[in-house]
Amino acid sequence: MKYPLDRICVKSGILCPRCQKLVDSGIVNEYEIPVMKHLIELEETKYKELRQGQYHKAYKSNDIMVIVVEGIGNSKVLDKASKELSHSLGLRVKIVEKTSDLRRLIEQIISPATLLGVNTLWLPDGSELMVVRVSKRDQRIIGAKQHDYEKIIKQIVGRQVRIRYE
């Protein structure tokens, strides 16, 4: 897998000037370094399919983390790698495939909950609110983590998000 930081820097934990500049500027967050390290280990030992992909970014809110990758195409491998990372990092981790289809991206993030639709609500002050409609029976899946999911989707999409149950 291709990473924004050098493999040697990630493995050793000592960053070269280029990698340190990426971390200092905020392009790569500090919490992403252990994630990349675990992904490299998984790629080298268990999941060879990860080698063809590209790491984009990890988004975190409390104990939920969403990792966006590109070019893997095998959802079973991503699910297995997610479980391994969840165990090793102590967080609820989801690895999702980068896509320009907003609906597909949100489906991957809130999975196994059922996505009914994504609507845009234009507010009187000129801003917009994205309403993610989820099946009411899946409220237990998202439940107390609703605010965390809204925050992560907002970080990825760049718009205010509300999850509504129907």
Contacts in CASP RR format, 6 or more apart in sequence:
PFRMAT RR
TARGET T0000
AUTHOR 0000-0000-0000
METHOD contacts of the structure
MODEL  1
MKYPLDRICVKSGILCPRCQKLVDSGIVNEYEIPVMKHLIELEETKYKEL
RQGQYHKAYKSNDIMVIVVEGIGNSKVLDKASKELSHSLGLRVKIVEKTS
DLRRLIEQIISPATLLGVNTLWLPDGSELMVVRVSKRDQRIIGAKQHDYE
KIIKQIVGRQVRIRYE
1 39 0 8 1.000
1 40 0 8 1.000
1 43 0 8 1.000
1 50 0 8 1.000
1 51 0 8 1.000
1 52 0 8 1.000
1 53 0 8 1.000
1 54 0 8 1.000
1 55 0 8 1.000
1 69 0 8 1.000
2 53 0 8 1.000
2 54 0 8 1.000
2 55 0 8 1.000
3 10 0 8 1.000
3 36 0 8 1.000
3 39 0 8 1.000
3 40 0 8 1.000
3 55 0 8 1.000
4 22 0 8 1.000
4 27 0 8 1.000
4 28 0 8 1.000
4 55 0 8 1.000
5 15 0 8 1.000
5 19 0 8 1.000
5 22 0 8 1.000
5 23 0 8 1.000
5 28 0 8 1.000
5 33 0 8 1.000
5 36 0 8 1.000
6 16 0 8 1.000
6 18 0 8 1.000
6 19 0 8 1.000
7 40 0 8 1.000
8 16 0 8 1.000
9 15 0 8 1.000
9 16 0 8 1.000
9 19 0 8 1.000
10 33 0 8 1.000
10 36 0 8 1.000
10 37 0 8 1.000
10 40 0 8 1.000
11 37 0 8 1.000
11 40 0 8 1.000
13 33 0 8 1.000
13 37 0 8 1.000
15 23 0 8 1.000
19 28 0 8 1.000
22 28 0 8 1.000
23 29 0 8 1.000
23 30 0 8 1.000
23 33 0 8 1.000
29 58 0 8 1.000
29 60 0 8 1.000
31 58 0 8 1.000
31 60 0 8 1.000
32 57 0 8 1.000
32 58 0 8 1.000
34 89 0 8 1.000
35 58 0 8 1.000
35 65 0 8 1.000
35 67 0 8 1.000
35 85 0 8 1.000
35 89 0 8 1.000
36 55 0 8 1.000
38 84 0 8 1.000
38 85 0 8 1.000
38 88 0 8 1.000
38 89 0 8 1.000
39 50 0 8 1.000
39 55 0 8 1.000
39 67 0 8 1.000
39 81 0 8 1.000
39 85 0 8 1.000
42 50 0 8 1.000
42 81 0 8 1.000
42 84 0 8 1.000
42 85 0 8 1.000
43 50 0 8 1.000
43 51 0 8 1.000
46 80 0 8 1.000
46 81 0 8 1.000
46 84 0 8 1.000
47 77 0 8 1.000
47 80 0 8 1.000
47 81 0 8 1.000
49 72 0 8 1.000
49 74 0 8 1.000
49 77 0 8 1.000
50 72 0 8 1.000
50 77 0 8 1.000
50 81 0 8 1.000
52 71 0 8 1.000
52 72 0 8 1.000
53 69 0 8 1.000
53 70 0 8 1.000
53 71 0 8 1.000
53 72 0 8 1.000
54 69 0 8 1.000
54 70 0 8 1.000
54 71 0 8 1.000
55 67 0 8 1.000
55 69 0 8 1.000
56 68 0 8 1.000
56 69 0 8 1.000
56 70 0 8 1.000
56 98 0 8 1.000
57 67 0 8 1.000
57 68 0 8 1.000
58 65 0 8 1.000
58 66 0 8 1.000
58 67 0 8 1.000
58 68 0 8 1.000
59 65 0 8 1.000
59 66 0 8 1.000
59 67 0 8 1.000
59 68 0 8 1.000
59 152 0 8 1.000
59 155 0 8 1.000
59 156 0 8 1.000
60 66 0 8 1.000
60 91 0 8 1.000
60 152 0 8 1.000
61 147 0 8 1.000
61 148 0 8 1.000
61 149 0 8 1.000
61 151 0 8 1.000
61 152 0 8 1.000
61 155 0 8 1.000
62 145 0 8 1.000
62 148 0 8 1.000
63 90 0 8 1.000
63 91 0 8 1.000
63 92 0 8 1.000
63 148 0 8 1.000
64 91 0 8 1.000
64 92 0 8 1.000
64 94 0 8 1.000
64 145 0 8 1.000
64 148 0 8 1.000
64 149 0 8 1.000
64 152 0 8 1.000
65 89 0 8 1.000
65 91 0 8 1.000
65 92 0 8 1.000
65 93 0 8 1.000
65 94 0 8 1.000
66 93 0 8 1.000
66 94 0 8 1.000
66 95 0 8 1.000
66 96 0 8 1.000
66 109 0 8 1.000
66 152 0 8 1.000
66 156 0 8 1.000
67 82 0 8 1.000
67 85 0 8 1.000
67 93 0 8 1.000
67 94 0 8 1.000
67 95 0 8 1.000
67 96 0 8 1.000
68 96 0 8 1.000
68 97 0 8 1.000
68 98 0 8 1.000
68 156 0 8 1.000
69 78 0 8 1.000
69 95 0 8 1.000
69 96 0 8 1.000
69 97 0 8 1.000
69 98 0 8 1.000
70 97 0 8 1.000
70 98 0 8 1.000
71 97 0 8 1.000
71 98 0 8 1.000
72 78 0 8 1.000
72 97 0 8 1.000
73 97 0 8 1.000
75 97 0 8 1.000
78 95 0 8 1.000
78 96 0 8 1.000
78 97 0 8 1.000
79 95 0 8 1.000
81 95 0 8 1.000
82 93 0 8 1.000
82 94 0 8 1.000
82 95 0 8 1.000
85 91 0 8 1.000
85 93 0 8 1.000
85 95 0 8 1.000
86 92 0 8 1.000
86 93 0 8 1.000
92 145 0 8 1.000
94 108 0 8 1.000
94 109 0 8 1.000
94 111 0 8 1.000
96 105 0 8 1.000
96 108 0 8 1.000
96 109 0 8 1.000
97 108 0 8 1.000
98 105 0 8 1.000
99 105 0 8 1.000
102 118 0 8 1.000
102 157 0 8 1.000
103 115 0 8 1.000
103 117 0 8 1.000
103 118 0 8 1.000
105 156 0 8 1.000
106 115 0 8 1.000
106 118 0 8 1.000
106 132 0 8 1.000
106 153 0 8 1.000
107 115 0 8 1.000
109 149 0 8 1.000
109 152 0 8 1.000
109 153 0 8 1.000
109 156 0 8 1.000
110 132 0 8 1.000
110 134 0 8 1.000
110 141 0 8 1.000
110 142 0 8 1.000
110 149 0 8 1.000
110 163 0 8 1.000
112 138 0 8 1.000
112 141 0 8 1.000
113 134 0 8 1.000
113 135 0 8 1.000
113 138 0 8 1.000
113 141 0 8 1.000
113 142 0 8 1.000
114 134 0 8 1.000
114 135 0 8 1.000
114 137 0 8 1.000
114 138 0 8 1.000
115 132 0 8 1.000
115 133 0 8 1.000
115 134 0 8 1.000
116 133 0 8 1.000
116 134 0 8 1.000
116 135 0 8 1.000
116 166 0 8 1.000
117 132 0 8 1.000
117 133 0 8 1.000
118 130 0 8 1.000
118 131 0 8 1.000
118 132 0 8 1.000
118 133 0 8 1.000
119 130 0 8 1.000
119 131 0 8 1.000
119 133 0 8 1.000
120 128 0 8 1.000
120 129 0 8 1.000
120 130 0 8 1.000
120 131 0 8 1.000
121 128 0 8 1.000
121 129 0 8 1.000
121 130 0 8 1.000
121 131 0 8 1.000
122 128 0 8 1.000
123 129 0 8 1.000
127 160 0 8 1.000
128 159 0 8 1.000
128 160 0 8 1.000
129 159 0 8 1.000
129 160 0 8 1.000
129 161 0 8 1.000
129 162 0 8 1.000
130 153 0 8 1.000
130 157 0 8 1.000
130 159 0 8 1.000
130 160 0 8 1.000
130 161 0 8 1.000
130 162 0 8 1.000
131 161 0 8 1.000
131 162 0 8 1.000
131 164 0 8 1.000
132 150 0 8 1.000
132 153 0 8 1.000
132 161 0 8 1.000
132 162 0 8 1.000
132 163 0 8 1.000
132 164 0 8 1.000
133 164 0 8 1.000
133 165 0 8 1.000
133 166 0 8 1.000
134 142 0 8 1.000
134 163 0 8 1.000
134 164 0 8 1.000
134 165 0 8 1.000
134 166 0 8 1.000
135 165 0 8 1.000
135 166 0 8 1.000
136 165 0 8 1.000
136 166 0 8 1.000
138 165 0 8 1.000
139 165 0 8 1.000
142 149 0 8 1.000
142 163 0 8 1.000
146 163 0 8 1.000
149 163 0 8 1.000
150 161 0 8 1.000
150 162 0 8 1.000
150 163 0 8 1.000
153 161 0 8 1.000
154 160 0 8 1.000
154 161 0 8 1.000
END
